[in-house]
Amino acid sequence: MDTRHFVGRSADLTELGQALDDVHHESGVVAITAISGTAGIGKTALAIHWAHQIARHFPDGQLYINLRGFDTRSPVEPEQALHAFLSALGVEAGRIPLDLAAQAALFRSTVDGRRVLIVLDNARDAQHVRPLLPASPSCLAVITSRNRVDSLVVREGVHRVILNLMSHNDARALLAKRIGRERVDSEPAAVDDVIQLCGRLPLALSIVAARAAALSQFPISSLAEDLLDERTRLDALNLHETDLSVEAVFSWSSRLLTPQGARLFELLGVAPGSDVGVHASAVLADMPPTAVSTLLTELTQAHLVEEYSPKRYRLHDLLRAYAVKVARSDDELDLKPAMQRLLDFYLHISHSGDRILDPLRESIEIEEGDRHSSFSLVDRKQAQDWFAAEHDNLLSAARYAAENDLDEQVVWLAWSATTFLHRGGHWYDYREIQRVALLSALRTGEKKAQAITHRNLGNALAQLQSYDEASENHRKALALFVELGDERGQARVHHALGYLSEKRGDYAAALEHGKRALALYQACDDRAGEARSLNAMGWYHAMLQNYEATVYNCEQALVILRTLDDPTYEAHTLDSLGYAYHHTGSFEQAISCFRTAIEFYRELEDQYYYAATLHHLGDTLQEYGNSEEARTAWREARRVLHDMGHSEGEEVSAKLRASLTEDGPRLSGTG
């Protein structure tokens, strides 16, 4: 029977129809389609709905059987299914052989040349359905399975449709169809919450809709509140019938896993973060990457885990909640050592990655401990890519470590992520991880950890224009470094205070902080710090319109930087020089400096300064009379700044608009 509440899936229905048309155009080819996807995603509903749409094309018979491949009851074996099919097709019981191969041959002969539609629902795997497949091109077989049935795709050429989660609009339409459009429209925010908390999974949405229909006097918001707590969400998605419980339906898939696969599924559920890579999975499971890859394939084939990009895996939110619940009730699973291995892995790899991204940054020492992985980062590109994939997980790992009193690991996880988060413009994440780290640093009582974290938190806050809070953290950091007698630490804070003063428009104060940082760096013979301070002073001189002093300081900085291989600050210094050259009318020199700096920033993937220098380049090109190239630079700067949510994007947009009007204002040239 077709469901009266079927909604959406238009793209999937189109794909199913196109696949059938393609097969019919190929003479002698049997039409077989497999619909696969995770539990509760609507495979059966789609298969039956489509079967009803096309049933008229198969007047010689339409056969349906639930093979119960994922059920509390025993699966329907192929022999049982074939016996039922042959009986339905009019074969007398006495003529039906007992042998499976003979049954399959008789079935193929019986439907040969006839137009028969066969729906094989809930198949366990390829072997479960292979004997039930017709050989006649006049027939169509539709298979549904939580398994990917790769073998059928490879050997029988089955066309596979993998169902994804419903769109938000389709999920809303499903609720409206089940409980009424008026009720859905009356509480739009609560409905959106329900859709999000159900993870757009049709089964979960249908269960909530059934509860809403039964409790029509209750607002939808009360049902959303029942779903808020991750620990009890699965209980709220249980109508106390075996096929109307998300947890029960998930269990039918997980119980078919190998013991090692089931253990990995539980570990992936409790791992902090939104996804996981192969090497982190191997560390969790305490297995070699090759072995864990086999288990990950098992989980993806069962649609319990999704490989959403090469070697990156994630669980649907409800599957994660189920995995966590199972893990916490598994007396044989000791989570603590697995989580400790994972935290050690994240800490060691992020620390080594940070040293690659900024080898001249202050160094910290972390305990080597046991190395649980042979994985390592070897160059800047690999380190950048690793951080891009893992930085959300690093933040989650820091939160997990803080919640479990692993404070030292929290502090150094936050430290190790700083360079990437700053360069990538991930300032909200930068602020969040430093706030978590500061609480841990205060608990440890370690003053250097507190000082470093106060300074880094201040840097993040400055980028988010929370200047008062940034200043407070910098002042606390400075006091701690003075107490410790750490001149380098003091110099770095003065450097940060200079930046903060500049952002507040107090360029004279910024210059004073730059001078104090320079003196402290020189006192401890820190050449990298000396060069960075010289560049900062050059920039502050530019803000004070002392352009000759800018050129002098920045040229000094470049001499040092080019002996240190410090591309970040070489780019900063070239940008400062370009700005000074622009304002003294040396436009060609300015353009050359800016373009070289931009290439550095592009290679470093330093998003903000890449955009800021493009902004400066656009200003110079406009003043130089090359408006078209100026607009090209500004457009790219605006794109990056808007992607970052940075307010400077509006300033660039204004310049673009002005440049597009015939009488648009020209920018001042020599300030």
C-alpha positions in Angstrom: 0.0 0.0 0.0 1.3 3.4 -0.9 1.8 5.9 1.9 -0.6 8.9 1.9 2.0 11.0 3.5 4.8 10.7 0.9 6.4 14.1 0.1 9.5 15.3 -1.8 12.2 13.0 -3.3 11.5 14.6 -6.7 15.2 14.3 -7.8 15.3 10.7 -6.7 12.1 9.8 -8.5 13.5 11.5 -11.6 16.7 9.5 -11.3 14.8 6.2 -10.9 12.7 7.0 -14.0 15.7 8.0 -16.0 17.5 4.8 -15.1 14.5 2.7 -16.2 14.3 4.5 -19.5 18.0 4.1 -20.1 17.7 0.3 -19.6 14.7 0.0 -21.8 16.7 1.5 -24.6 19.3 -1.2 -24.3 18.0 -4.4 -25.8 18.3 -7.5 -23.7 19.3 -5.7 -20.5 17.5 -6.5 -17.2 16.3 -3.4 -15.2 17.5 -3.7 -11.6 17.6 -0.7 -9.2 18.8 -0.7 -5.7 17.8 2.1 -3.2 20.2 2.2 -0.3 20.6 4.5 2.7 20.7 4.7 6.4 18.0 3.3 8.7 14.8 5.5 8.7 15.7 7.6 5.7 12.7 6.5 3.7 14.0 3.8 1.3 10.8 1.6 1.5 8.5 4.6 1.2 10.3 5.7 -2.0 10.4 2.2 -3.5 6.7 1.6 -2.9 5.7 5.0 -4.0 7.6 4.7 -7.3 6.4 1.1 -7.8 2.8 2.4 -7.6 3.6 5.1 -10.1 4.9 2.6 -12.7 2.8 -0.5 -11.9 0.6 0.0 -14.9 3.6 -0.8 -17.1 3.8 -4.3 -15.6 0.4 -5.9 -16.2 1.6 -9.5 -15.8 2.3 -9.1 -12.1 3.6 -7.0 -9.3 5.3 -8.8 -6.5 6.4 -7.4 -3.1 8.2 -9.0 -0.2 9.8 -7.7 3.0 12.9 -9.8 3.3 13.5 -8.6 6.9 17.2 -8.3 6.5 17.3 -5.8 9.4 14.7 -6.9 11.8 14.2 -8.4 15.2 12.7 -11.4 13.5 14.6 -13.9 11.4 15.3 -12.7 7.8 13.1 -14.2 5.0 15.5 -16.6 3.3 15.7 -16.7 -0.5 14.0 -20.2 -0.6 11.0 -18.8 1.4 10.8 -15.8 -0.9 11.0 -17.8 -4.1 8.3 -20.2 -2.9 6.0 -17.3 -2.2 6.7 -15.7 -5.6 6.2 -18.9 -7.5 2.9 -19.7 -5.7 1.7 -16.1 -6.4 2.6 -16.6 -10.1 0.4 -19.8 -10.2 3.0 -22.5 -9.9 1.5 -25.5 -8.1 3.2 -26.3 -4.8 4.1 -29.8 -5.9 6.1 -28.4 -8.8 8.2 -26.1 -6.7 11.6 -27.8 -6.0 13.4 -27.7 -2.7 16.8 -26.8 -4.0 17.5 -23.0 -4.1 19.3 -23.1 -7.5 16.4 -25.0 -9.0 13.9 -22.6 -7.4 15.7 -19.6 -8.9 15.9 -21.2 -12.3 12.1 -22.0 -12.3 11.4 -18.4 -11.2 13.4 -17.0 -14.0 11.7 -19.3 -16.5 8.2 -18.4 -15.1 8.7 -14.6 -15.5 10.6 -14.9 -18.8 9.0 -12.7 -21.4 6.4 -11.4 -18.9 6.2 -7.8 -17.7 6.6 -8.3 -13.9 7.5 -5.7 -11.3 9.4 -7.2 -8.3 10.1 -5.2 -5.1 12.6 -6.8 -2.8 12.4 -4.7 0.4 14.9 -4.7 3.3 17.6 -6.9 1.8 20.4 -7.8 4.1 23.1 -7.9 1.4 23.7 -9.0 -2.2 23.5 -12.7 -1.5 20.1 -12.2 0.1 18.6 -11.0 -3.2 20.7 -12.5 -6.0 18.6 -15.7 -6.4 15.4 -13.5 -6.6 16.5 -11.4 -9.6 14.8 -12.0 -13.0 16.8 -12.5 -16.2 14.2 -11.1 -18.6 14.5 -7.6 -19.8 10.7 -7.2 -19.6 10.9 -7.3 -15.8 12.0 -4.8 -13.3 13.4 -5.5 -9.8 13.6 -2.8 -7.1 15.8 -3.6 -4.1 16.0 -1.6 -0.9 18.8 -2.2 1.6 20.7 -0.4 4.4 23.7 -2.1 2.8 25.3 -0.5 -0.2 25.1 -3.8 -2.1 28.4 -3.0 -3.9 28.6 -6.6 -5.2 25.4 -6.2 -7.2 26.6 -2.9 -8.7 29.8 -4.5 -9.8 28.6 -7.9 -11.0 25.0 -7.4 -12.1 25.3 -3.7 -13.2 22.6 -2.7 -10.8 21.8 1.0 -10.8 22.1 2.3 -7.3 20.3 5.3 -5.8 21.7 6.4 -2.4 19.1 8.4 -0.4 20.3 11.4 1.4 18.5 13.3 4.2 15.3 15.2 3.4 15.7 18.9 2.5 14.5 21.3 5.2 11.5 22.2 2.9 10.5 18.6 2.3 10.8 17.9 6.1 8.5 20.8 6.7 6.1 19.5 4.1 6.1 16.1 5.7 5.1 17.5 9.0 2.4 19.7 7.4 0.9 16.7 5.6 0.8 14.7 8.8 -0.4 17.3 11.4 -1.8 20.0 9.2 -0.5 23.1 7.4 -2.2 25.5 9.9 -0.5 24.0 12.9 2.9 24.0 11.3 2.5 27.6 10.1 1.4 28.7 13.6 4.8 27.7 15.2 7.5 28.1 12.5 10.4 28.4 14.9 9.4 25.3 16.9 8.9 23.4 13.6 12.4 24.4 12.5 13.8 23.2 15.8 12.1 19.8 15.5 13.4 19.4 11.9 17.0 20.2 13.1 16.8 18.0 16.2 15.5 15.1 14.1 18.4 15.6 11.7 15.9 15.7 8.8 15.5 11.9 9.2 12.0 10.9 7.9 11.4 8.2 10.5 12.2 10.6 13.3 10.0 13.3 11.8 7.2 10.8 11.4 7.4 9.7 15.0 7.3 13.3 16.2 4.4 14.0 13.9 2.5 10.9 15.3 3.1 12.3 18.8 2.0 15.7 17.8 -1.2 14.3 16.3 -1.9 12.3 19.4 -1.3 15.4 21.6 -3.0 18.0 19.5 -3.7 20.1 22.6 0.1 20.5 23.2 2.2 23.1 21.3 4.9 21.8 18.9 7.4 23.7 21.0 6.9 21.3 23.9 7.8 18.4 21.6 10.9 20.3 20.5 11.9 20.7 24.2 11.7 17.0 24.6 14.3 16.6 21.9 16.8 19.2 23.2 18.7 16.9 25.6 21.0 14.6 23.5 21.0 12.1 26.4 17.2 11.6 26.2 16.5 12.4 22.6 16.2 8.8 21.5 13.7 8.2 24.2 11.6 11.0 22.8 11.7 9.3 19.4 10.2 6.1 20.6 6.5 5.2 20.2 7.1 1.8 22.0 6.6 -0.3 19.0 9.5 -2.2 17.4 9.3 -0.4 14.1 8.4 3.0 15.6 11.6 3.6 17.6 14.6 5.2 16.1 16.8 3.4 18.6 15.4 0.0 17.7 15.6 0.6 14.0 19.3 1.6 14.4 20.0 -1.4 16.5 18.8 -3.7 13.7 21.7 -2.4 11.6 24.4 -2.3 14.3 23.7 -5.9 15.4 24.9 -7.2 12.0 28.3 -5.6 12.4 31.5 -7.6 13.2 32.6 -7.2 16.8 35.5 -4.9 15.7 33.1 -2.8 13.5 30.6 -2.5 16.4 33.4 -1.3 18.7 34.6 1.3 16.2 31.1 2.5 15.7 30.7 3.1 19.5 34.1 4.9 19.6 33.3 7.2 16.7 30.1 8.1 18.5 31.9 9.3 21.6 34.9 10.9 19.8 34.8 14.7 20.2 34.2 16.6 17.0 31.9 16.5 14.0 33.8 14.1 11.9 37.0 12.0 11.9 39.8 11.0 9.6 41.4 7.6 9.0 44.4 8.2 11.2 42.4 9.6 14.1 40.1 6.5 13.8 43.1 4.2 13.9 44.3 5.9 17.1 40.8 5.6 18.6 40.6 1.9 17.8 44.3 1.3 18.6 44.7 -0.4 15.2 46.8 0.2 12.1 45.2 2.6 9.5 44.9 -0.2 7.0 42.9 -2.4 9.4 40.7 0.5 10.5 40.0 1.4 6.9 38.4 -2.0 6.4 36.2 -1.4 9.4 35.2 2.0 8.2 34.2 0.4 4.8 32.0 -2.0 6.8 30.3 0.9 8.6 29.8 2.9 5.4 28.4 -0.1 3.6 25.9 -0.4 6.4 25.1 3.3 6.1 26.0 3.8 9.8 28.8 6.1 8.9 29.1 8.4 5.9 32.3 9.0 4.0 31.4 12.5 2.9 34.8 13.3 1.4 37.9 11.1 0.8 39.0 9.5 4.0 36.7 11.8 6.1 33.8 10.2 8.0 30.8 11.4 10.0 27.7 10.1 11.7 24.2 11.4 11.5 23.3 13.2 14.7 20.8 10.6 15.8 23.2 7.8 14.9 25.8 9.5 17.0 23.3 9.7 19.9 22.6 6.0 19.5 26.3 5.1 19.3 27.0 7.1 22.5 24.1 5.4 24.3 25.4 1.9 23.3 29.0 2.8 24.2 28.0 4.0 27.7 26.2 0.8 28.3 29.0 -1.4 27.0 30.8 -2.8 30.1 33.6 -4.2 28.0 34.5 -0.9 26.4 36.9 1.3 28.3 36.6 4.7 26.8 39.2 6.6 28.9 42.3 5.2 27.2 40.8 5.6 23.7 40.0 9.3 24.4 43.5 9.8 25.9 45.1 8.3 22.8 43.0 10.6 20.6 43.8 13.7 22.6 47.5 12.8 22.5 47.3 12.4 18.7 45.6 15.8 18.2 48.1 17.5 20.5 51.2 16.1 18.9 50.1 16.5 15.3 48.8 20.1 15.9 52.0 21.0 17.7 54.2 19.8 14.9 51.9 21.4 12.4 52.2 24.8 14.1 56.0 24.5 14.1 55.8 24.0 10.3 53.4 27.0 9.8 55.4 29.4 12.0 58.8 27.9 12.9 60.0 31.3 14.4 57.1 31.4 16.9 57.8 31.0 20.6 58.4 27.3 21.4 56.8 25.2 24.0 57.7 21.7 25.2 55.1 19.0 25.5 55.6 15.6 26.9 56.3 13.1 24.1 54.4 10.2 25.8 53.4 7.2 23.8 53.1 7.9 20.1 49.9 6.1 18.9 50.3 6.9 15.2 53.1 6.9 12.6 51.3 9.8 10.9 53.3 13.0 10.6 53.1 16.3 8.8 56.0 17.1 6.5 55.4 20.5 4.8 53.4 23.7 5.0 50.7 22.6 2.5 50.1 19.3 4.4 50.0 21.1 7.7 47.6 23.7 6.4 45.3 21.1 4.9 45.3 19.0 8.2 44.4 22.0 10.3 41.6 23.0 7.8 40.1 19.5 8.2 40.6 19.1 11.9 40.3 22.6 13.5 36.6 22.0 14.6 37.7 18.7 16.1 40.6 20.4 18.0 38.1 22.8 19.6 35.8 19.9 20.5 38.9 18.0 21.9 39.8 21.0 24.0 36.3 21.2 25.4 36.4 17.4 26.1 39.8 17.7 27.8 38.5 20.6 30.0 35.4 18.7 31.0 37.6 15.8 32.1 40.2 17.7 34.1 43.0 17.4 31.5 43.9 21.0 31.8 47.5 21.0 30.5 46.4 19.3 27.3 43.7 22.0 26.9 46.2 24.8 27.2 48.6 23.4 24.6 45.9 22.3 22.2 44.7 25.9 22.2 48.3 27.1 21.7 49.0 24.7 18.9 45.9 25.8 16.9 46.6 29.6 17.2 48.6 30.2 14.0 46.1 28.4 11.8 43.1 30.0 13.4 44.6 33.5 13.2 45.7 33.2 9.6 42.5 31.6 8.5 40.4 34.4 10.1 38.6 31.8 12.3 38.5 34.4 15.1 35.4 33.2 16.8 36.9 29.7 17.1 40.2 31.3 18.1 38.4 33.2 20.9 36.4 30.2 22.0 39.4 27.8 22.3 41.4 30.4 24.2 38.6 31.0 26.7 38.4 27.3 27.3 42.2 27.2 27.7 42.2 30.1 30.1 39.9 28.4 32.6 42.2 25.3 32.4 45.4 27.4 32.7 43.9 29.1 35.9 43.2 25.7 37.3 46.7 24.5 36.8 48.2 27.5 38.6 51.0 27.6 35.9 51.7 31.3 35.5 53.4 31.0 32.1 50.5 29.1 30.7 48.1 31.8 32.1 50.2 34.6 30.6 50.4 33.0 27.1 46.7 32.2 27.1 45.7 35.7 28.3 47.8 37.2 25.4 46.3 34.8 22.8 42.8 35.5 24.0 43.5 39.2 23.9 44.7 38.8 20.2 41.5 37.0 19.3 39.3 39.6 21.0 41.2 42.4 19.3 40.3 40.9 15.9 36.7 40.8 17.0 36.8 44.5 18.0 36.3 43.7 21.7 39.0 46.2 22.5 38.4 46.7 26.3 38.3 43.0 27.0 41.4 42.5 24.8 43.3 45.2 26.7 42.4 43.6 30.0 43.8 40.3 28.9 46.9 41.8 27.5 47.5 43.7 30.8 47.1 40.6 32.8 49.5 38.7 30.5 52.1 41.5 30.8 52.0 41.5 34.6 52.5 37.8 34.6 55.5 37.9 32.2 57.0 40.7 34.3 56.6 38.6 37.4 58.3 35.7 35.7 61.1 37.9 34.4 60.3 36.7 30.8 61.5 39.4 28.4 60.4 37.7 25.3 56.9 37.2 26.8 56.8 40.9 27.7 57.9 41.9 24.2 55.2 39.8 22.6 52.6 41.5 24.7 53.8 45.0 23.9 53.7 43.9 20.2 50.0 42.9 20.8 49.3 46.1 22.7 50.7 48.1 19.8 48.3 46.4 17.4 45.4 47.1 19.8 46.3 50.8 20.1 46.5 51.0 16.3 43.0 49.6 16.0 41.8 52.2 18.5 43.4 54.9 16.4 46.0 55.8 19.0 49.0 55.6 16.7 51.4 57.4 19.1 50.7 54.8 21.8 51.1 52.0 19.3 54.5 53.3 18.3 55.6 53.5 21.9 54.6 49.8 22.4 56.5 49.0 19.2 59.6 50.7 20.6 59.4 48.8 23.9 58.9 45.5 22.1 62.0 46.2 20.0 64.1 47.0 23.0 63.1 43.9 24.8 63.7 41.7 21.7 67.1 43.2 21.3 67.9 42.6 24.9 67.3 38.9 24.5 68.9 38.7 21.0 65.6 37.6 19.4 66.2 38.6 15.7 62.8 37.4 14.5 61.1 39.5 17.2 63.4 42.4 16.3 62.4 42.3 12.7 58.7 42.0 13.5 58.9 45.0 15.8 60.6 47.1 13.2 57.9 46.3 10.7 55.2 47.2 13.3 57.0 50.5 14.1 57.2 51.2 10.4 53.4 50.7 10.0 52.7 53.0 13.0 54.9 55.6 11.5 52.8 55.3 8.3 49.7 55.9 10.3 51.3 59.0 11.7 52.2 60.0 8.1 56.0 59.7 8.8 56.5 57.7 5.6 60.3 58.1 5.4 60.6 56.5 8.9 58.3 53.7 7.6 60.6 53.0 4.7 63.7 53.1 7.0 62.2 50.7 9.6 60.8 48.3 7.1 64.0 48.1 5.0 65.8 47.2 8.2 63.2 44.6 9.0 63.5 43.1 5.5 67.3 42.7 5.8 66.8 40.5 9.0 63.7 38.7 7.7 65.4 37.5 4.5 68.1 35.8 6.7 65.4 34.0 8.7 63.0 32.6 6.1 60.0 34.3 7.7 57.5 34.7 4.8 54.7 35.9 7.0 56.4 38.9 8.3 58.2 39.5 5.0 54.8 39.8 3.5 53.6 42.1 6.4 56.7 44.3 5.8 56.2 44.5 2.1 52.6 45.6 2.7 53.8 48.3 5.0 56.4 49.5 2.5 53.8 49.5 -0.3 51.6 51.6 1.8 54.4 54.1 2.4 55.4 54.2 -1.3 51.7 54.8 -2.3 51.5 57.8 0.0 54.7 59.3 -1.3 53.6 58.9 -4.9 55.9 56.0 -5.8 53.0 54.0 -7.2 55.0 51.5 -9.3 57.1 50.6 -6.2 54.0 50.3 -4.1 52.3 48.0 -6.7 55.4 45.8 -6.8 55.5 45.5 -3.0 51.8 44.7 -2.7 51.8 42.0 -5.4 54.8 40.2 -3.9 53.1 40.3 -0.5 49.9 39.0 -2.0 51.7 36.0 -3.4 53.2 35.3 0.0 49.8 35.5 1.7 48.2 33.3 -1.0 50.8 30.6 -0.4 50.5 30.9 3.4 46.6 30.8 3.1 46.5 33.9 5.4 43.0 35.0 4.5 42.8 38.3 6.3 46.1 39.8 5.3 45.6 38.5 1.7 42.4 40.5 1.6 43.8 43.5 3.4 46.8 43.8 1.0 44.5 43.4 -2.0 42.5 46.3 -0.6 45.7 48.4 -0.5 46.7 47.3 -4.0 43.3 48.4 -5.3 43.7 51.8 -3.6 47.1 52.2 -5.4 45.9 51.0 -8.8 42.9 53.4 -8.6 45.2 56.3 -7.8 47.6 55.3 -10.5 44.7 55.5 -13.0 44.1 51.8 -13.6 40.5 51.6 -12.4 39.7 48.2 -13.9 42.5 46.4 -12.2 41.7 48.3 -9.0 38.1 46.9 -9.1 39.4 43.4 -9.7 41.6 43.6 -6.6 38.8 45.1 -4.5 36.3 42.5 -5.7 38.6 39.7 -4.5 39.3 41.5 -1.2 35.5 42.0 -0.7 34.8 38.3 -1.4 37.3 37.1 1.2 36.4 39.6 3.8 32.6 38.9 3.4 33.3 35.1 3.7 35.1 35.9 6.9 32.4 38.2 8.2 34.9 41.1 8.6 33.6 44.6 8.7 36.3 45.9 6.4 34.4 44.3 3.6 31.8 47.1 3.7 34.6 49.7 3.3 35.9 47.8 0.2 32.3 47.6 -1.2 31.9 51.4 -0.8 35.1 52.0 -2.9 33.8 49.6 -5.6 30.5 51.4 -5.8 32.3 54.8 -6.0 34.7 53.6 -8.7 31.8 52.5 -10.9 30.2 55.9 -11.1 31.6 58.3 -13.7 32.1 61.1 -11.2 33.1 58.8 -8.4 35.5 60.3 -5.8 39.2 59.7 -6.3 41.1 58.4 -3.3 43.6 60.7 -1.7 47.1 60.0 -2.9 49.7 61.4 -0.6 47.9 62.0 2.7 
